[in-house]
Amino acid sequence: MNLQELKDKLPDALKPLADQYGPTIITMTTAELQSWLNYVFVGRYTEAYALYLKAAGNEVYLSEWDQEYAKWQTDNQANADQIAMSNKIALALCQVMLGIILACVGL
């Protein structure tokens, strides 16, 4: 398939995007396209985009993307740790409140 054949199959709204992304997508192998779809299907969008960048042969953008993704992962872990601590504090407070409330109602 060439770019024009691809564009002929698309609605008008997507044709400008086909000009931008189509050439790379056309060069992707069947296995790469299947992997890309699998990543998107399970919500692994960062891996899908990295696969696209790899197929595009743009090592500079791929390297920058990998660095940014690593920062996101670090930030996500820090947020997860903070949420876990908040949940532990809330649980401890609720346990204390439960004891007080049970005493208050005579149980």
Secondary structure, 3 states (H helix, E strand, C coil): CCHHHHHHCCCHHHHHHHHHHHHHHHHCCHHHHHHHHHHHHCCCHHHHHHHHHHHHCCHHHHHHHHHHHHHHHHHHHHHHHHHHHHHHHHHHHHHHHHHHHHHHCCC
